[in-house]
């Protein structure tokens, strides 16, 4: 858990299907309300992954209007401390990449790398049925966390990517899942490239006393 990080550059080394199946089987032990297990996963590798990546990156590069997010991911109105944390991450990453403020072309190019799964050989598209409520979204979030940890335990790196939720229509066309499902996020899985400059990115975490309160414990 302490070693997990969002990896933004991967080596081309393949990941066997059996390994991905094992990761998903372990993650499926995640708890869910009344054990309804509302997560669904579409696994992409090889030609299927290449087809999806080509469609997404071409659409992004063309500057085509994006569909609205299928759900509200970020706050409608940003405020401290969340806006401060978001900005700190963005400028830390762009600083490593040498992308200056206002350099929209390079910012867009870096954003586009999301839709290539940062070159990871395996991409997951996690979906949920549209008629599920907020509690089931919590369950899917727990499942996603389990995927990340299971992959880490097997010597692989990951990056959870909410940005895929902006391309639900293209993903549905390319993958073929029904309209009753909507994208929650993508997950890149593979062997991280330790020599890439983004591997130096360190994201701070709030100390426990910054987000938790304790009552009833003996001093």
C-alpha positions as CSV (number, residue, x, y, z in Angstrom):
1,X,0.0,0.0,0.0
2,X,2.8,2.4,0.8
3,X,4.6,1.6,-2.4
4,X,1.6,2.1,-4.7
5,X,1.6,5.1,-7.0
6,X,0.0,6.3,-10.2
7,X,2.4,5.3,-12.9
8,X,2.3,7.6,-16.0
9,X,4.9,5.7,-18.2
10,X,5.1,2.0,-18.9
11,X,7.4,-0.4,-20.7
12,X,6.1,-2.5,-23.5
13,X,6.6,-5.8,-21.7
14,X,3.4,-7.9,-22.1
15,X,1.2,-8.9,-19.2
16,X,-0.3,-12.4,-19.6
17,X,-4.1,-12.8,-19.5
18,X,-3.7,-15.3,-16.6
19,X,-2.1,-12.5,-14.5
20,X,-4.9,-10.1,-15.2
21,X,-7.5,-12.8,-14.4
22,X,-5.7,-13.4,-11.1
23,X,-5.7,-9.7,-10.3
24,X,-9.4,-9.4,-11.0
25,X,-10.2,-12.6,-9.0
26,X,-8.4,-11.2,-6.0
27,X,-10.0,-7.7,-6.4
28,X,-13.5,-9.4,-6.6
29,X,-13.2,-10.2,-3.0
30,X,-13.9,-6.5,-2.3
31,X,-16.9,-6.0,-0.1
32,X,-20.2,-4.6,-1.6
33,X,-23.6,-3.9,-0.1
34,X,-25.5,-7.1,0.2
35,X,-22.8,-8.7,-1.9
36,X,-24.3,-7.3,-5.2
37,X,-20.9,-6.8,-6.7
38,X,-21.9,-4.0,-9.1
39,X,-18.6,-3.7,-11.0
40,X,-18.0,-4.7,-14.6
41,X,-14.6,-4.8,-16.3
42,X,-13.7,-4.7,-20.0
43,X,-10.1,-5.8,-20.5
44,X,-8.1,-4.5,-23.5
45,X,-4.8,-5.8,-24.8
46,X,-3.2,-6.3,-28.2
47,X,-5.2,-5.3,-31.3
48,X,-8.3,-4.5,-29.2
49,X,-6.4,-2.1,-27.1
50,X,-4.7,-0.5,-30.1
51,X,-8.1,0.0,-31.8
52,X,-9.5,1.7,-28.8
53,X,-6.4,3.9,-28.2
54,X,-6.4,4.9,-31.9
55,X,-10.0,6.0,-31.7
56,X,-9.6,8.0,-28.5
57,X,-6.4,9.7,-29.3
58,X,-7.5,10.7,-32.8
59,X,-10.7,12.2,-31.4
60,X,-8.7,14.1,-28.7
61,X,-6.1,15.3,-31.2
62,X,-8.8,16.6,-33.5
63,X,-10.2,18.7,-30.7
64,X,-13.6,17.2,-31.2
65,X,-16.2,18.3,-28.7
66,X,-16.3,15.9,-25.8
67,X,-19.4,14.5,-24.3
68,X,-20.2,15.5,-20.8
69,X,-18.9,13.3,-18.0
70,X,-21.3,10.5,-17.3
71,X,-21.2,11.6,-13.7
72,X,-20.0,14.5,-11.6
73,X,-16.4,13.6,-10.6
74,X,-15.0,16.9,-9.4
75,X,-16.6,19.6,-7.2
76,X,-18.9,22.0,-9.2
77,X,-17.1,24.8,-7.3
78,X,-13.5,24.4,-6.3
79,X,-12.4,25.5,-2.9
80,X,-9.5,25.0,-0.4
81,X,-8.0,22.6,0.4
82,X,-9.0,20.6,-2.6
83,X,-8.1,23.2,-5.3
84,X,-4.7,23.7,-3.7
85,X,-3.9,20.0,-3.8
86,X,-5.1,19.7,-7.4
87,X,-2.9,22.6,-8.5
88,X,0.1,21.3,-6.6
89,X,-0.2,18.0,-8.4
90,X,-0.6,19.6,-11.8
91,X,2.3,21.9,-11.5
92,X,4.6,19.2,-10.0
93,X,3.9,17.0,-12.9
94,X,4.2,19.7,-15.5
95,X,7.4,20.9,-13.9
96,X,9.0,17.5,-14.3
97,X,7.9,17.4,-17.9
98,X,9.1,21.0,-18.6
99,X,5.7,22.2,-19.5
100,X,5.3,25.9,-18.7
101,X,2.1,27.7,-17.7
102,X,0.0,28.4,-20.8
103,X,1.7,25.8,-23.0
104,X,-1.6,24.4,-24.2
105,X,-0.2,22.3,-27.0
106,X,2.1,20.3,-24.6
107,X,-0.6,20.2,-21.9
108,X,-3.0,18.6,-24.4
109,X,-0.3,16.2,-25.6
110,X,0.2,15.0,-22.1
111,X,-3.5,14.7,-21.4
112,X,-3.7,12.6,-24.6
113,X,-1.3,10.1,-23.1
114,X,-4.1,9.2,-20.7
115,X,-6.0,7.7,-23.6
116,X,-3.1,5.5,-24.6
117,X,-3.1,4.1,-21.1
118,X,0.4,5.8,-20.8
119,X,1.6,3.0,-23.1
120,X,0.7,0.2,-20.7
121,X,0.1,-3.1,-22.5
122,X,-3.2,-3.7,-20.7
123,X,-6.1,-1.3,-20.1
124,X,-9.2,-1.9,-18.1
125,X,-12.4,0.0,-18.6
126,X,-14.5,-0.3,-15.5
127,X,-18.3,0.3,-15.9
128,X,-21.4,0.2,-13.8
129,X,-25.1,-0.2,-14.7
130,X,-26.7,3.2,-15.0
131,X,-29.5,2.3,-12.6
132,X,-27.1,1.7,-9.7
133,X,-27.2,4.3,-6.9
134,X,-24.4,6.0,-4.9
135,X,-23.8,3.1,-2.6
136,X,-22.9,0.9,-5.5
137,X,-20.4,3.5,-6.8
138,X,-18.7,3.3,-3.4
139,X,-18.5,-0.5,-3.9
140,X,-16.9,0.0,-7.3
141,X,-14.4,2.4,-5.8
142,X,-13.4,-0.2,-3.3
143,X,-13.1,-2.8,-6.1
144,X,-10.8,-0.4,-8.1
145,X,-8.6,0.0,-5.0
146,X,-8.3,-3.7,-4.7
147,X,-7.3,-4.0,-8.4
148,X,-4.5,-1.5,-7.8
149,X,-3.2,-3.3,-4.7
150,X,-3.5,-6.8,-6.2
151,X,-1.4,-5.6,-9.2
152,X,1.2,-4.0,-7.0
153,X,1.4,-7.3,-5.0
154,X,2.2,-9.1,-8.3
155,X,5.0,-6.8,-9.2
156,X,3.0,-4.6,-11.6
157,X,2.2,-0.9,-11.7
158,X,-1.1,0.8,-12.4
159,X,-2.8,4.2,-13.0
160,X,-6.5,4.7,-12.3
161,X,-7.8,7.1,-14.9
162,X,-11.2,8.9,-14.5
163,X,-10.6,10.7,-17.8
164,X,-12.0,7.8,-19.8
165,X,-15.5,8.8,-18.5
166,X,-15.4,11.7,-21.0
167,X,-15.5,9.2,-23.9
168,X,-18.3,6.8,-22.9
169,X,-19.7,7.0,-26.4
170,X,-16.5,6.1,-28.3
171,X,-15.7,3.4,-25.8
172,X,-19.2,1.8,-26.1
173,X,-18.8,1.8,-29.9
174,X,-15.3,0.2,-29.8
175,X,-15.8,-2.2,-27.0
176,X,-19.5,-3.1,-27.5
177,X,-20.9,-2.8,-24.0
178,X,-24.6,-2.0,-23.8
179,X,-26.1,1.5,-23.2
180,X,-27.2,0.3,-19.8
181,X,-23.6,0.6,-18.6
182,X,-21.6,3.7,-18.1
183,X,-17.8,4.2,-17.7
184,X,-16.5,4.7,-14.2
185,X,-12.8,4.9,-15.0
186,X,-10.0,3.2,-16.8
187,X,-7.0,1.5,-15.3
188,X,-3.6,1.1,-16.9
189,X,-1.7,-2.1,-15.9
190,X,1.9,-3.0,-16.8
191,X,5.5,-2.7,-15.9
192,X,6.3,0.9,-15.0
193,X,9.3,2.6,-16.7
194,X,11.5,3.7,-13.8
195,X,13.7,5.8,-16.2
196,X,10.8,8.1,-17.3
197,X,10.9,11.5,-15.7
198,X,7.3,11.1,-14.4
199,X,8.6,8.3,-12.2
200,X,10.2,11.0,-10.0
201,X,6.8,12.5,-9.2
202,X,6.0,12.3,-5.4
203,X,2.5,13.1,-4.3
204,X,2.2,14.1,-0.6
205,X,-0.5,12.8,1.7
206,X,-2.2,14.4,4.6
207,X,-1.1,13.1,8.0
208,X,-3.7,11.1,9.9
209,X,-4.5,14.0,12.2
210,X,-5.4,16.1,9.2
211,X,-8.4,14.0,8.2
212,X,-9.3,11.8,11.2
213,X,-10.7,12.4,14.6
214,X,-10.5,9.9,17.5
215,X,-12.9,9.5,20.4
216,X,-13.1,7.0,23.3
217,X,-9.5,5.8,23.3
218,X,-7.5,5.7,26.5
219,X,-4.6,8.2,26.6
